[in-house]
Amino acid sequence: MAVTQEFVDYIIEQIDNAGVITAKKMFGGYHVYSDGKLFALVIDNKLFVKITDSGKEFAKGVTQVPAFPKTKILSFLIEDQLEDREWLSTLIRITVAELPEPEPKKKKLKAKSKK
């Protein structure tokens, strides 16, 4: 099943006070960012949030699964809590606070033209 834009928009609307939330279409799904920090994936209209130590403490009992088959990296699969705007926003704020700052993008060098 593909990801619908409506689902991605809904996820973004549900998150309050966690920075500027954006989504970028990537490889059939979406990467979700807060102020440039990648914190979640949306795949098959399911939300997978990165696991952090503080996030584990807050989200006790939330299912941890790989976002992709054959990967060993686990993510929180957020299902029942999607409707709970306050809970979801809190999890995202906690998660983003613990993630490292994104690497600065390297500037592309322009090729010199021959004269």
C-alpha positions as CSV (number, residue, x, y, z in Angstrom):
1,M,0.0,0.0,0.0
2,A,1.3,3.4,-0.9
3,V,1.5,6.4,1.4
4,T,-1.2,9.0,0.9
5,Q,-0.5,12.7,1.1
6,E,-3.6,13.0,3.3
7,F,-2.0,10.7,5.9
8,V,1.3,12.6,5.9
9,D,-0.6,15.9,6.3
10,Y,-2.6,14.5,9.2
11,I,0.6,13.4,11.0
12,I,2.1,16.9,10.5
13,E,-1.0,18.5,11.8
14,Q,-1.1,16.3,14.9
15,I,2.4,17.5,16.1
16,D,2.5,20.7,18.2
17,N,5.4,22.6,19.6
18,A,8.1,20.4,18.3
19,G,9.8,22.7,15.8
20,V,9.0,23.2,12.2
21,I,7.7,19.8,11.0
22,T,8.3,18.9,7.3
23,A,8.0,15.8,5.2
24,K,10.0,14.8,2.2
25,K,9.0,12.0,-0.2
26,M,11.7,9.4,-0.3
27,F,11.7,5.8,-1.8
28,G,8.0,5.3,-1.8
29,G,7.5,6.7,1.7
30,Y,8.2,10.0,3.5
31,H,11.0,11.1,5.9
32,V,9.6,13.4,8.6
33,Y,11.8,16.2,10.1
34,S,11.7,18.7,12.9
35,D,13.9,21.7,12.2
36,G,16.0,19.5,9.9
37,K,16.3,16.5,12.2
38,L,15.0,13.3,10.8
39,F,12.8,11.7,13.5
40,A,10.3,9.5,11.7
41,L,9.3,7.6,8.6
42,V,5.9,7.2,7.1
43,I,5.6,3.9,5.2
44,D,2.4,2.3,4.0
45,N,0.4,4.9,5.9
46,K,2.1,3.9,9.2
47,L,4.2,6.2,11.4
48,F,7.6,4.9,12.5
49,V,9.4,7.1,15.1
50,K,13.1,6.8,15.9
51,I,13.8,5.2,19.3
52,T,15.8,7.2,21.9
53,D,16.5,6.4,25.5
54,S,14.1,9.1,26.7
55,G,11.5,8.1,24.2
56,K,11.6,4.5,25.5
57,E,11.0,5.8,29.0
58,F,8.0,7.9,27.8
59,A,6.5,5.4,25.4
60,K,6.5,2.3,27.5
61,G,4.5,-0.5,25.8
62,V,4.6,1.0,22.3
63,T,5.4,-1.7,19.7
64,Q,9.0,-1.7,18.4
65,V,9.4,-3.0,14.9
66,P,11.7,-2.5,11.9
67,A,10.3,0.0,9.5
68,F,11.6,-2.0,6.6
69,P,11.7,-5.8,6.1
70,K,15.2,-7.3,6.6
71,T,16.5,-4.4,8.7
72,K,17.7,-4.8,12.3
73,I,17.0,-1.2,13.2
74,L,13.8,-0.9,15.3
75,S,11.4,2.1,15.4
76,F,8.3,2.8,17.5
77,L,5.2,1.9,15.4
78,I,2.7,4.6,16.4
79,E,-0.9,3.4,15.8
80,D,-3.3,3.8,18.7
81,Q,-1.7,7.1,19.8
82,L,-2.1,8.8,16.4
83,E,-5.3,10.4,17.6
84,D,-3.8,11.6,20.9
85,R,-2.2,14.9,19.7
86,E,-0.7,15.7,23.1
87,W,0.9,12.3,23.6
88,L,2.3,12.2,20.1
89,S,3.6,15.8,20.3
90,T,5.3,15.0,23.6
91,L,7.0,11.9,22.2
92,I,8.2,13.9,19.2
93,R,9.6,16.7,21.4
94,I,11.4,14.1,23.6
95,T,12.8,12.3,20.6
96,V,14.0,15.3,18.7
97,A,15.7,16.8,21.8
98,E,17.8,13.6,22.1
99,L,18.8,13.4,18.4
100,P,22.1,14.9,17.2
101,E,22.1,18.0,15.1
102,P,22.0,17.3,11.4
103,E,25.3,17.4,9.5
104,P,25.7,20.7,7.6
105,K,25.2,20.3,3.9
106,K,28.4,20.5,1.9
107,K,28.4,23.2,-0.8
108,K,28.8,21.9,-4.3
109,L,31.8,23.3,-6.1
110,K,31.1,24.8,-9.4
111,A,33.1,23.5,-12.3
112,K,35.3,26.1,-13.9
113,S,34.6,26.7,-17.5
114,K,37.5,26.7,-20.0
115,K,38.0,30.0,-21.8
